[in-house]
Amino acid sequence: MQTMAIFSTSMAAMLLLLGLFAANLDPTAAQIGVCYGMLGNNLPNSWEVIQLYKSNNIRRLRLYDPNQQALQALRGSNIEVMLGVPNDQLQNLADPSKARSWVQSNVVAYWPSVRFRYIAVGNEVPHSSWLAQFVLPALVNVFNAVRSAGLESQIKVSIAIDMTLIGVSYPPSAGAFRGDVRSYLDPIIGHLAWARTPLLANIYTYFSYSGNPRDISLPYALFTSPSPVVWDQGRGYQNLFDAMLDSLYSALEKAGQGGLEVVVSESGWPSAGGFETSIDNAATYLSNLIRHVQGGTPKRPGKAIETYLFALFDENSKPGPELERHFGLFSPNKQPKYQLHFGGGRHWDIASEEYNGTFPLKSDM
């Protein structure tokens, strides 16, 4: 009987270890997050939203401001969170005491029941904006406040940029930041390198493609090119996403920070409202992106790219062109728009049961 008990205990331990090992081998669930925007007047409440994340096995979430209802709903969810400092708060957080208060109220007060992974201090702040002068002080002050709370090894403090800071992007090895942004950006990436914190970058192949469809093909933007489109220093580029990300890596190298990691803090494709926007194209882009980021880029192969899809819902109050209101993976009624797989054996099904995620696409290559 004692031998059987020992055997049973050993088997249980082995099964537990195998389960943990299998979970760690689920790279999709480990790497993909979804951005939770709230610019809509018809969206479900935060408790419903967090249940939507959990039921679909989405384990990472980007939150653009410390919405208290959302933070309360995240308690005990085990979802890792990228928390944003809104741009209109940057000037306040350039004051160290206000930064400490912000971190205490919005981070420490919820830790560890809310699993903060990153704090994004500002989002796509233009270098020419009057707010730009506050980005570095706010970044450093929030970092110091997190460190004072003893959380610097668990929570990384960074900023989110867009790709307009890149002046040269083709070929990817020639990637370089614009000369007029270097005085703004170099101290920021220098701090991130010192703090061993990734740079957050919002990367949209859609906008690059729609802005230059003469030179960029739709298949190249959607990950559906059958062979490399661009060759650069012996590296073949079969999709625009890799080319854009590698141009950013090259720009970081030229700025003296080649060791800096990059987290893709937003990427998506609108389903309506603009040039080549459709359910088919958005579904193709998103499903291919989820698969693709597990394998790295030609410049940094074999290294999964932590990526956040934009966005959870279509947001009918977003400003700007119509397409800005059609980036959602879900409709506001929580019905999925696409068939996407986030690990754990769960698929999101589009309304049409015939949908299989494969579409004939016009190629202009």
N, C-alpha and C positions, 0 to 999 in steps of 0.2 A: 504493500500500500504506500509506503514511504517513497519507494522507487517511482511508482506511478505519479505520485504528487510532484516529485522533482521533475519528472518527464513533462507533466502537464504545465508546470511553471515555466520550464525551459521553452516548451513549444509556444506558450503564450508570449514569452519575451521575444522569441524569434519572429513571431507573426507581427508583433508591435514594431520591431525594428524594420521588418520588410515593408510594413505599411508606411513608416516614416521615410524609408528609402524610396519607395514608389512615389510618395508625395513630392520628394525632392527632385525626382526625375520628371516631374510634370512642368516643363519649362514654360509652357503657355501661361499656366496659372501663376507661376512665380514671377513673370516678367511684365505682364500686361495690366495696365490700370485704365480707368475711365474717368474723364473729367465731369464733375457734377456742377453744371452751371444752373443758375436759378433765374435767368432773365425771361420769365414767362409768367403770365397771369392765369395759367390753367394747369400748373404742374402739381403732382401729388405732394403730400407733406413729407418731411424728411424721414419719418419712421417708415413710411411705405417705400421710400427710395432706398434706404439701407437694406430693407428686406429684399428689394429687387436685386441689389448687388449680391447679397448672400445667396439668394435662390439661383442666381446665374453664375455663381462661383467666381465673381469678380473680386479679387482680393486686394486691389489697390485703388485709391480714389484721390482725385485732385479736387480740392475745395478752394475756391477763389477768395474767400474771406472767412473770418471766424464766426460764421453764423451759429448762434448758440443752440438753436433747435437741432441743426445738423450735428453739432458736436455732442449734444446729449444723446441723439439717436445712435451715434457711433460708439458709445460706451459699450464695452464688452463684445463688440462685433468681430474683433480680431482682424479688421480691415486696416491695412496700412494707409496712412494719410499724408498727402502733400498739402500743407496748409498755406494759403496765400496771404501776404500782406497787401491789401489794395493799394494802388498807386496813390490814392488821395491820403494815405496814412504815412507816406514816406517822410514828409517834412516833420511830422510829429516824432517819428521814431529816430530821426537824426539827433534827438535829445536822449542821452543814455538813460535817464531816469524814466522817461516815457516808454522806452524800449523794454526796460525791465518790467514795468507795470503791464505792458502788452503781453509779454511772454508769461508773466505770472497768471494773468487773467484768462488767457486763451490757450495756453499750452500746459503749464505746470498744474493748473486747476483740474485738468482732465487726464493727466498722465498718472498711471500707466493704463487706465481703462480705455483710453483712446491711444492707438499706436501711431504716433506721429513718426514719419520717416524723413520728411523734408519740410522746411519752411522756405517758401519762395517769396523773397523780399522784392516785390514789384513784378510786373508782367509787361514785357515789351515796352519799356520806357524809352521813348525816342531820345537819342543823345542830345538833340537840339532843344528838348523840352526844358522848361524851368525846373521841372522835377528831377532832372538828371543829376543835379548837384547834390541831391539828398540820398541817392541810391547807395553809394559806398558808405557814408556814415551810418545809414540805417542798417545796412548789411552787417557792418562790424558791430554795431550796438546790439542787434538781435543775436548775433553769434555770441557775443560776450555774455548776454543775459542767459542764453541757453547753457553756456559753459558754467556760469555761476550757479546754475541750478543742478549741475552735475550730469547734464544730459547730452554733452557734446559728442559722445561716442554713439549715441542712439539716434540723435536728430541732427541732420545736416542742414546748414543754412546757406541758401544760394539765391540766384536771381534767374528769371526766365527771359531769354532774349528771342528775337525773331531773326530771320535770315537776311533782313535788309541791312544788317551790319556787315555783311560780306560784300566786299567790293569786287573781287574776282572769284568766280566759282567754276570756271571752265578753263582747262580740264581740272578735275578734282585736285590733282597734285599742286596746281598753281593757286589754290584757294588762299585768299588773303582778306583780312579785314580792311574796310575803307580807311583811308588815311585820316579822315576827319573824325573818326570815332575812337582812334587809338588812345588819345589822352583821357577819354571817358572810360574805355573798356579795360585798358591794360592794368590799372590798379585793382580793378574788380577781379579779373581772372588771376592776378598775382595773389590776392587774398585767398581766393578759392583753392589755388594750388597749395599755398601754405597751410590751409585748414584741411587739405585732403578731401575736398568736397566737389562733387560733380557740378559742371555747368548745366543748366537746364535750357533746352532749346526747343522752340516751337517750329516744326518742319512740316510744310504743306507742299507736296508735289503739285497739288491742284492749282495753286496760285502761280507757280512757276510755269506750268503747262498752259494755263488759260491766258497768261500774259505773253506767251511766245509760242503759239501753236505751229508757226511756220517752221521753227527749228526743233521743237520738242514734240514727239509723237505721243498719242494717247496710250498705246501699249507700253511705252517706256515709262510713263507716269503711273500706270496701273499695275506694274509688275508682270505684264503679260507678253513682253517681247520674247520671241523664241530663242534669241541669241544675243550676245553682247552688242550694244549700240555704240558704245564709246570704248576705245582702248587708250590707256594712259599708263605709261611706264610699265608695260607688261600686265597691267590689271584690266580685266574686262568688266565693263559696267552694263548690266542687263536691265537696270532700273534706275530711275531718277532719284529715288530716296537714298540709295547708297551713294550716288554721286554728290548729292547735297550734303549728306552727313560727312563724307570724306573730305569735301571742300572745307567744312568747318574744322575737322581735325587738322588739315593742312594749315588753315589760318591760325589755329592755336599754336602749331609748331613754329610758324614764322614769328609769332608774338612771344616766343620763348617759353610756352607752356604746353609743350607736346605731350606731357604726361597726364594732362587733365582729362578726366572722363566726361562723357556727355550723356545725359538722360534726355530722351525725347519727351518733353513735357506736354506737347500737343501734336496730334496729327490726325487728319480726317479728310473726308470728301463730301461735299454737299449733295443732297439727293434731288434738289430742285432749285430754281431761281437764277440760273446762270448758264454760261457756255459749258456744254458737255456735262451738265449736272443731271443725274438720273439715279433711280433706285439701282439699276443694273451696275452702273459705274461705281457708285458708292459701295455696294456690296462686294464687288470685285476688289476694289482697293483695300477695304478693311479686312476682308478674309485673307488676302495675300499678305498684307502687312503683318497680321498676327502670326502667320507662319514664318514670314521672312526674318523677323527680328530675332529669332532664336539663333541665327547663324552668323551674325556680324556682317561687316562690310568687306570689300576687297582690301582696304587698307588695314583693317583690324578684324581679320577673319576668326571664326570660331569663338567669338565672344558675344553672348546675347546682349541685346540692346534694350534696356528698360524703357518702355514706351507707354504713353498714356493716350488713349483714343479720345478725340474730341467729336462729339460730347455725348452725354447720356441721353438728353432729350432735344427735340426741336424746341427752340426758345423763341416764342412769338414776340417778345419785347426787345430782342436784340437790335441795337441800332445798325445802320449801314445798309448795304444792298440786300435784296431779298434773299439771296443765297445764304447769308449769315444766319437765317432763321431755319435752316434745313440741314444742320449737321448731326442731328440726333441719331443715336442707335435705336432709340425707342420713341414712339409717339407719346404725347402727354398722358394718354390713357394706359400707359405701361405696356402696350403691345409692341413686340419687336418688329422693326422694319426689315431686318436681315437675318440670315442664318449664319450665326457666328459661333465658334467653339472656343470656350475659355478653360477647358480642362474639366476634370471631374465627371465626364460623361454627359454633360448637359449641352444641348444645342438650343440656340434661339431660332425659332421658325418664323419665316416670313408668312404673310397671310396666305399666299398662294402655295398650296401643297405641292405644286409641280416645281417650285423653285429649287434649284440644285446648286446655285452659286457659280455656274459656269455659263458664260455668255459669249456669243460671237461679237468681236469688237472690231470696229473699223480701224485699220492701221494706215497711217500716212507715211510709214517708213519705206 
